[in-house]
Amino acid sequence: MDWARLGSLFLLELGFGLFASLLLVRAAPLGPFFFRLLGGFAAAATAVGAFLPGAAGTFVTAGALLAVAEFLFLLRPLTTARRSIVLGLATLGSLAALAPSVLEAGASVGALGLASSVGSALLVGTIAVAMVLGHWYLVVPNLDVAILRRANLASVGALGGKLAAAGALLAVSGSQLAGTSLFRPMGLFHLGTRGLVGLLVPLAFAALVAGCLRHRNTRSATGILYASTVLVLIGEAVGLALWGSYGIPL
């Protein structure tokens, strides 16, 4: 698989993950700029990902246009109920753009491959939203710590889901991968980096964030979330390289 296709898949995952994760904090008193900022990144990622070479398709384009159109509504003042509707439709649009591309790129693993890709999307989205949310405590000092605690818990759920989906993919695809270089030293190094750096260490960091938040220390929690975001992105980059080499979205 070429890098243009992999880049498209990553951007579509990022767009869907951000929109879906914003739904988790839609009712929080964060101010319109928070949703416009992250919604803008999500819409831009979805739009660019849908129009990169290898992602062309009527359904993909329609989903991307729906996501971008819904983002435009975020530029207006919205009640919580309307924001929920707008973000919900944007999430559906970005998922409609992502799913056909994933199913085409990972035809051999089908729905399980889509589940793994969605897991990656939610992981990147939840960890990024939690990290930016941590910075928002400097903007809104009286913000309830429970909001960041829930965002951190959502990232733990995404990490667990991604671990389960990737593990199931490896188990199901074992015979297909047996004759490849994945289980030789260099392949195992990349696979181990993907699992350890991109999933297990961020999971341990989430426990550290939870400990900081028990003491209402949002600054330390935000620093740890920043490190987790970098590690997750490294893990996703390695996962994309493995996807390109072996045809499986790990």
C-alpha distance (Angstrom), angle and dihedral (degrees) to the residues before:
residue distance angle dihedral
M1 . . .
D2 3.81 . .
W3 3.81 124.3 .
A4 3.81 93.8 -112.0
R5 3.80 89.3 61.8
L6 3.80 91.9 44.9
G7 3.81 91.0 48.7
S8 3.78 90.2 50.6
L9 3.81 91.5 51.0
F10 3.80 92.3 49.3
L11 3.81 93.0 50.1
L12 3.81 91.9 47.8
E13 3.81 89.7 49.8
L14 3.80 90.5 48.8
G15 3.80 92.9 50.4
F16 3.79 93.9 49.1
G17 3.81 93.0 43.2
L18 3.80 93.7 52.1
F19 3.80 94.9 46.7
A20 3.81 92.0 47.0
S21 3.81 92.1 47.3
L22 3.80 92.7 49.2
L23 3.79 86.9 60.3
L24 3.81 87.7 65.5
V25 3.82 92.6 61.0
R26 3.81 98.9 30.8
A27 3.82 93.2 118.1
A28 3.80 96.3 45.7
P29 3.84 117.2 111.5
L30 3.80 93.7 -116.0
G31 3.79 98.8 130.7
P32 3.82 128.0 -115.0
F33 3.81 94.4 -82.1
F34 3.81 92.4 66.3
F35 3.80 91.7 57.8
R36 3.79 93.4 40.6
L37 3.81 91.8 51.0
L38 3.80 97.8 49.7
G39 3.79 93.2 32.6
G40 3.79 88.5 54.5
F41 3.81 91.2 53.4
A42 3.81 90.1 47.9
A43 3.81 93.6 49.1
A44 3.82 92.9 45.8
A45 3.82 92.4 48.7
T46 3.81 91.9 48.9
A47 3.80 93.5 46.9
V48 3.81 95.2 47.4
G49 3.79 92.6 42.5
A50 3.79 92.2 51.3
F51 3.80 93.7 52.9
L52 3.80 100.5 42.3
P53 3.83 115.7 108.8
G54 3.78 111.8 -80.8
A55 3.81 96.1 28.1
A56 3.79 97.9 76.2
G57 3.77 115.2 129.9
T58 3.78 137.6 124.2
F59 3.80 94.9 -115.4
V60 3.80 93.0 46.1
T61 3.80 91.7 49.2
A62 3.81 92.9 46.9
G63 3.80 91.4 50.9
A64 3.79 91.8 49.2
L65 3.80 92.3 49.0
L66 3.82 90.5 50.7
A67 3.81 90.6 51.3
V68 3.80 92.5 49.0
A69 3.81 92.3 45.3
E70 3.80 90.9 52.5
F71 3.81 90.6 49.6
L72 3.80 88.8 58.8
F73 3.80 87.9 62.7
L74 3.81 88.9 57.3
L75 3.80 87.7 65.6
R76 3.80 88.2 69.8
P77 3.84 125.8 71.8
L78 3.81 106.8 -92.5
T79 3.77 137.1 -173.4
T80 3.80 116.7 -124.3
A81 3.80 91.4 -103.7
R82 3.80 93.3 51.9
R83 3.79 91.8 44.5
S84 3.81 88.5 54.5
I85 3.80 90.9 53.3
V86 3.81 93.5 46.4
L87 3.81 93.8 47.9
G88 3.80 91.1 44.2
L89 3.81 92.2 54.5
A90 3.80 91.5 44.0
T91 3.82 89.3 52.1
L92 3.80 91.4 50.9
G93 3.80 91.1 47.6
S94 3.80 93.3 50.5
L95 3.81 90.6 46.6
A96 3.81 89.5 50.8
A97 3.80 87.7 54.0
L98 3.81 93.6 46.6
A99 3.81 103.1 43.6
P100 3.86 100.5 62.2
S101 3.80 91.7 47.0
V102 3.81 92.4 50.6
L103 3.81 94.1 45.3
E104 3.80 90.9 50.0
A105 3.80 93.9 46.6
G106 3.81 94.1 44.5
A107 3.79 100.8 34.1
S108 3.80 92.5 144.4
V109 3.81 93.4 62.0
G110 3.82 98.9 35.2
A111 3.79 118.9 179.2
L112 3.81 93.6 5.4
G113 3.79 89.4 57.2
L114 3.80 89.8 50.4
A115 3.81 89.9 50.5
S116 3.80 90.0 52.6
S117 3.81 91.9 48.5
V118 3.80 91.2 48.5
G119 3.81 87.7 49.3
S120 3.81 89.8 55.0
A121 3.79 90.4 48.2
L122 3.79 93.6 51.3
L123 3.79 91.3 44.9
V124 3.80 94.0 53.7
G125 3.80 91.4 41.4
T126 3.81 98.0 48.8
I127 3.80 95.0 44.5
A128 3.82 92.3 47.4
V129 3.81 93.4 47.4
A130 3.82 90.8 47.2
M131 3.82 91.3 50.1
V132 3.82 94.0 49.6
L133 3.80 89.9 42.9
G134 3.80 89.1 55.8
H135 3.80 89.4 58.0
W136 3.80 89.3 51.0
Y137 3.81 90.6 70.9
L138 3.81 85.9 74.2
V139 3.81 89.0 54.5
V140 3.81 96.5 42.7
P141 3.84 104.8 27.0
N142 3.82 94.4 -177.9
L143 3.81 93.7 55.1
D144 3.80 112.4 134.6
V145 3.82 111.9 -103.7
A146 3.81 88.5 -142.3
I147 3.82 88.9 75.6
L148 3.81 92.4 61.1
R149 3.78 90.2 41.8
R150 3.81 90.4 57.3
A151 3.81 91.4 46.6
N152 3.81 90.2 52.3
L153 3.80 90.0 49.0
A154 3.81 89.5 51.6
S155 3.81 89.8 54.5
V156 3.81 89.3 51.8
G157 3.81 89.2 53.2
A158 3.81 90.5 49.5
L159 3.81 91.2 49.2
G160 3.80 91.1 50.5
G161 3.80 92.3 47.4
K162 3.80 92.4 49.2
L163 3.80 92.0 48.4
A164 3.80 90.5 51.1
A165 3.81 94.2 47.0
A166 3.82 94.0 46.2
G167 3.79 91.3 47.1
A168 3.80 91.5 50.0
L169 3.81 90.4 49.1
L170 3.79 91.7 53.0
A171 3.79 91.1 48.2
V172 3.82 94.3 48.4
S173 3.82 94.2 42.8
G174 3.81 96.5 44.1
S175 3.81 95.4 111.4
Q176 3.82 91.5 45.5
L177 3.81 91.5 51.6
A178 3.80 96.9 40.6
G179 3.80 94.6 92.8
T180 3.81 95.4 44.0
S181 3.80 131.3 88.9
L182 3.83 92.7 -107.3
F183 3.80 92.0 99.2
R184 3.80 94.7 44.8
P185 3.83 121.0 93.7
M186 3.82 98.4 -87.4
G187 3.79 93.5 41.8
L188 3.79 91.2 48.5
F189 3.81 89.3 49.6
H190 3.81 90.7 55.9
L191 3.80 92.4 42.7
G192 3.80 90.9 49.0
T193 3.81 91.3 48.2
R194 3.78 90.2 50.8
G195 3.81 92.3 51.2
L196 3.80 101.0 36.9
V197 3.81 102.5 36.9
G198 3.81 98.3 31.4
L199 3.80 101.2 39.0
L200 3.80 119.0 8.2
V201 3.83 99.6 44.4
P202 3.85 92.4 47.3
L203 3.81 87.1 50.2
A204 3.81 89.8 54.8
F205 3.81 89.6 45.9
A206 3.82 89.6 53.6
A207 3.80 87.8 60.6
L208 3.82 89.0 52.6
V209 3.82 89.9 50.2
A210 3.81 90.0 51.8
G211 3.81 89.3 52.4
C212 3.81 91.8 50.9
L213 3.79 91.5 49.6
R214 3.79 92.1 52.2
H215 3.82 84.5 65.6
R216 3.83 91.5 41.6
N217 3.81 89.9 -116.2
T218 3.80 100.1 149.2
R219 3.82 95.1 164.8
S220 3.80 94.2 60.6
A221 3.80 89.9 42.5
T222 3.80 90.4 52.8
G223 3.81 91.7 51.1
I224 3.80 90.7 52.6
L225 3.81 90.7 46.9
Y226 3.79 89.3 52.2
A227 3.82 89.9 55.0
S228 3.82 89.9 46.2
T229 3.80 90.8 52.2
V230 3.82 91.1 54.1
L231 3.82 91.7 47.9
V232 3.80 92.8 47.6
L233 3.81 90.8 51.2
I234 3.82 90.6 49.7
G235 3.79 89.1 50.0
E236 3.79 92.0 49.3
A237 3.81 90.9 49.5
V238 3.81 90.2 53.8
G239 3.80 89.4 44.5
L240 3.80 90.5 54.1
A241 3.80 90.2 50.2
L242 3.80 89.6 51.9
W243 3.82 89.8 47.3
G244 3.78 90.1 52.5
S245 3.82 92.4 48.3
Y246 3.80 101.2 41.1
G247 3.81 105.3 20.4
I248 3.81 94.5 -120.3
P249 3.85 123.3 112.9
L250 3.79 99.7 -129.1
